[in-house]
Amino acid sequence: MRIALLSYRSKPHSGGQGIYVRHLSRGLAELGHRVEVFSGQPYPELDDGVGLTRVPSLDLYRESDPFRTPSPREIRGPLDLAELGIMWTAGFPEPLTFSLRAARILRARAHEFDVVHDNQSLGYGLLMLRRAGIPLVATVHHPITHDRRVELDAATGWRRLGVRRWYGFLRMQRRVAPRVPRVLTVSRSSAEDIVSEFGVPRGNLRVVPLGVDPEVFRPPERPRTPGRIVAMASADTPMKGIDTLLEAVAKLRTERSVELVLVAKPVKGGATERLIDELGIGDIVHTVHGLSDEGLAELFGSAEIACVPSLYEGFSLPTVEAMACGTPLVASRAGAIPEVVGTDGTTAELVPPADAQALAGRLGALFDDPARRGALGAAGRERVLERYSWASVAAATAECYAEAIESSRKGQ
């Protein structure tokens, strides 16, 4: 098949969209399909045999200059003006503007592709493609309504208005999602949420879990660093539960030597940095970002424990990456995490979300029990090898493409 894979932003080493796009496109290419990725900035890293068409935006959120004001000569037309206007009024324009730019390109090249696969934008441009008769598939990792709910709960005063405005694109996604013929998601938990939050008919949904490369993410050859915890937080938001983890680590350090390494780039002077200062744990909390897969695997392999304290996850790729490294995992009993790791306590320790006391207790008990750590790590690795591979993700996704193509031929 000839596949156009759309991603409105594809940050290579942190944030699930870039990881998903790279590994899915490679898996599809290895199956013999021709894949071309259409992406806005930041652009993805792709493997040999996968094409890239850049769909440039104004890049208003680039890491070196977030919320920047572009020069007048950068404005190329009405879409750029709309993107700038939405940003200036505290909204997030990229899902809309990327989908419209991509649709403009693809309508002119429709004869070159058998199917278009959108990754999470759910913009109005997809409806333009559907009206043009192009077979369409979309991935929704989880409905962003959950992110909005958590941020609203954490916000006060005027900040609540800002949160509502930022997530204004959800109105569009709720309108578009039910009209996409095939919607892929990554867990049964997310599927239920997509039905209830976005109104997608159950018959349109297919569950295809994410994968991991077990040759890259594998148990370490070197000894693990005593007392080290590793956690990932791709955004400085309440959703990831990092405040709970920091409070738990502050409790632990009163009784033992402990170190926390966060794979994150906290906002300068933001909530995470302020809490680290308030708790007085700046000497034992370190942050890193921009790691390659190999670097991330090495980091997971250096830890005695990995932690995923999220308040909600549609899948949680870091849980699978940590388990693949044989690193014992402590995670929240939230969203799809129990579905991903199993609920019987064989492959991970599960704790209530947002409960720092319970998290500290479970981490401390695990530090004191090397045999339990070893058993959890081995069982986690085995579960990954049995269930989560990018080859199986690509094969299952290709089956959904075939369904979408057949439905389009029948005019459904």
N, C-alpha and C positions, 0 to 999 in steps of 0.2 A: 504493500500500500504506500501511497504518497501522502505524508502526514505533515500538516502545519501545526506546530505546537506553540501556543501563545502564552506569554508570561509578562505581566506589566512591569515587573522588576525582578531581577534574578541574581541577587547578591550571592557570590560564589560560595563563601565559606561560613556564613552564619545567616540564619533565616531559612526556613524550609523550602521556599519557592525555588531558589537557585539550586539547592541540593536535589530536589525532586526533578527539576527540568534536566539537569545534567545526567542523572543516573537513568531516568526513564528514557531519554533520547538515546543514550548509549545502548540500553537494553533492546530498544526497538530496532536500532540499526544492526545490532548483532543478530537479530532474527531475520534480517534481510529487507526490512522496510526502509524507505527513503524518508528521512526526517529533516525538516527545516524549522528551526526555532525562530520565532518572531518575539523580540524582547525590547522593552524600554530599559533605560539606565536604572541601576547598574547592570551591565551586560553579563551574561553567564560565561563560565568556563565550560567549553564543550569538547568532546573527544573527536578524534579523527573520524571522518565519515558522516558527521552531523553538520548541517549547514546553519548559518546564522544570518538573519536579516535584522539589522538594527532598525528599531522604530523610535527615533529620538524624540524625547519630550524636552521641556525646558530644564529638566533635571533640578527641580527646585529644592530637593531634599538631599543633595549630595553631601557626603560626610564632611568634606572640607568646608562647606558653606551652607548649612541647612537653612531653609526658609529664605533663600537668597532672592534678591531683586535683579532680574536679568536686565541687560542693557537693551535699549529700544531696537537695535539692529538684530537682536536675537528673535524678535517677534516675527513669525512667518505667515500668520494668518489668524482667522477667527478661533481655531482650536487653541492656539497659544494664548490668545487673549482670554478665552474661557478658563484655561488652566491657571493662569495668573490670577484672574478675578476670584476663582474659588479659593485659591490659597490665601489671597489677601483677606478674604472674609472668613478665614479660620476653618475652611473645609479641606477635604483630601480629594483632589481631582483625578489622580492617576487611573483608577479603574475605569472611569468614564472616558477620559481623553485618549488613553491607550487603546481602548476597544474601538473607538471611532477611527483612529489613525490606522489600526491594523485592518479594520474592515475595508477601508478605502484601498489599501494595498491589495488585499486578498480578492476583492471583487474584480479587480483588473487581472488577477492571476488565477481565477477560480479553476480554469481548465488544467492547472498544474497539480492539483491536489485532489485526493479522494475523500479526505476528512479533515476537519479543523477541530483541534482540541484546545480549549481554553483552560488555563490554570488560574482559577480563583478570581478573575476580574469581574465576571458576570455583568459586563457593561452593555449598554444599549447597542453597541456595534455588533454584538452577536445576533441580535434580532434582525439586523440588516443582512447579515450573512445567511440566516435561515430563510428570509424572504427571497433571497437569490437562489435558493435551492441547494445550498452547500451542506452536506451532512455535518452534524455538529455534536460534539461531546464537551462536557465541562467537568473539571474536578473542583469540588468544594471540600477542602480539608476539614473545616468545621464552619458553622455559621458564625460570622463575626459579631452577631448579636450578643454572644456570650462575652466577648471582649468589652463591648459597649456597656453591658450590665455591670461588669466588675469595676470598670473605671468610673461609672456613675456612682456606684456605692462608695468608692473611695474619695470622690470629689466633694467639695463644699462650695457654697456661695456661687460667685460668678463662674468658677471653674466648671460647674455642671453645664452651663450654657455652652462653654467651649467644647466639652466632650460631645454634647448632642450635635453641635455643628460639625465637628470633625467626622463623626460617623454618619453624616448625612447621605453618603453613598449607599447606605444600607437600604434606603427606599428603592433605589434602582435595582439592587441585587434581589430584593424580594419580588420585584416585578419580572425580572429576567429569568431567574432560576426555574420557576414552574414551566417556562416555555422552551426550555432546552430539552430535546428529546431523550438524551442519555446523560445522566449525572453520576459521576464516580465520586465515591468518598472512601475514607481510609479505615473506617471501623463501623461496627453496628451501632455503637453509641452515637457517632456523628450522623449516621443515617436517620436515626430516630429524631435527632435534633433538627436536621434539615427538613424533615417532613413537618414537624411542628412549627419551626421558626420561619421557614421559607415557603411552605405550602407545596413542596415538590411531591407529585404523586409517587407513591411507593413503587409502582411499576416502572418508573423512569430511573430508579436508583440501582446502582451496582456497587458492592463493597469490594475494594481492592486494597489490601493493606500495603504499607510502605515496606521498603527493603533496606538491606545493608550489605556491604561487601565484606564477607567474613575473612577474606584474605588480608584486608587492610585493618579492619577492626577485629583484633585477635588478642588472646592473652599475652602479657608481656614476657620477655625473656629476662628482664632485669627485676630485682626485688622492688616491691612497692614501697612508697615513702610512708613511714609510720605516721599515723594521725592525719593523713591527708584526705580531705573530702573534695570531690570535683562536682560542680553543678553548671548547667548551661542556662543562660537567660538572654535570648537574642534581642530583647527589648527591655527598657527600664520602665516596666509597667506592672501594676498590681497583679495581673493575671498569672505571672510566673511564680508568685509566692516567695520571692527572694527575701522579703522582709521577715517572713516566718523563719526561713533558714538562718538568716543573720541573728535573729533572737535566740534560736536554738544553739548556734555556735557560741554565742556569748555565754550561755548557760554552761556549755561543755567546757569552755576554757577555764572555768573556775575549779575544775576537778581533774583536768588532764591537759596534756600538750596536744593541740589540734591546729590544723591549718586548712583554710578553705580557699580553693582556686575557682573563681567564677569565669566561665567563658562568656564574656559580656563586654560591652563598651558603655558603661553607665554615663548618663548625662552629667556633664560637669556641674557640680553643685546641686544635682538632682536628688530625688528621694533616696536612692541607694547610697550615694556618697554621704548624705546627711545622716542616715541611720548608722552607717559604719562609724562615723565620728561620735554620734551620741552614745553608742554602745561601747566605745573605746576599744575596738577590735581591729583598727587599721593595721596593726603590726602582724596580724595573722590572716588577713583577707587580701588576696591578690587577684587582679583581673588580667585576662589575656583576651585577645580577639584576632580575627583574621587568620586563624589556623587553617592549614590544609587538612584534608581527611587524615593523612598520615600523622600530622601533628596532633590532631584531636585524638586519634587512637592512642598515640603515645601518652598523652595526658591522662586519658581514662585509665590506661594501663598502669600509670604511676600511682593511682589512688588506692587506698584501702577500702573506700566506700564512695559510690556515686549517689547523688541525691537529685530527685526531681520533685520539688515541693509545690508544683503548680496548683492553682485553684480550678483549672479546667484544661483539658487537652483533647483535641480531636483524634490524636494518635500518640504523639510524643516520640519522635525519632531518637532523641537522646537516650530514652530508656532502652531501646533496642541496641544502639551503639554501645552503651555501657555493658549490657548483658553479653554482647558479642565479644567484648574484651575480657569477659570472665570477672568483671568487677561487681562485687555485691552491691545491690541497689536498694535504697530506701526511697519510697515514692508516695505521693498522695493518693488516697483512694478517691480519685476525682476524674470525671469525664471518662475517656476511653482507657485510662492507664490500667485499671484492673483487667480489662479485656485483653490488652496487649501483653501484660506480664503474667496473667493468671491470678486467680484469687485464693489459691490453696497455700500460699506462703512458701512454696517450693523454690521459686525463682526470684522473689523480691519480698521485702518487708513493706507492708502498706500501712500508712497512718492517716488519720483524719486530716483533711486540708485545713490550713490556717491554724493549726494547733502546735505552737512552738514547744510547749512542754512535752507533748507526746513525741514530737520529732526528736527533741534532745534525748529523751529517754531511750528511744529505739536506736539512735546513733550510738549512744554510750554503751548500750548492751551489746551491740554488734562489734564495737571496738574491743570489748572484753571477751569475745568469743571467736577466736580464729577458726575453729572448726566450722562454725555456722557460716562465717564469711566464705570459707572455701566451698562449702556445699551450695550456697546461694550462687556463687560465681560459676561453678561448673554447670548447675542446672539452668542458669540463664543462658549460657553459651549454647547448650543443647537445644533449648527452645528456639533460639534464633536460627540455628542451622536447620531445624525442622520446618519453620514457618515463614521466615522473612528473608527473601532474596530478591534482588532487582530483576533477575531473570524471570521469576514467576510473576512479578509486578508487570513487566513488559508484556508477557504472554497473555495475561488476563486482560490488560488494557487493549491489546490488539483484538481480542474477542469482542470487546465492547465497541470498538471501531467498526467491526464487521456488522454488528447489530445495527449501528447507526446508519451505515451505508445502505443496508437492506431496507430499513424503515423509510429512508429517504426515497428509494426507488419505488416503494409502494405508496408514497405520498402521505405517510403518517407524520 
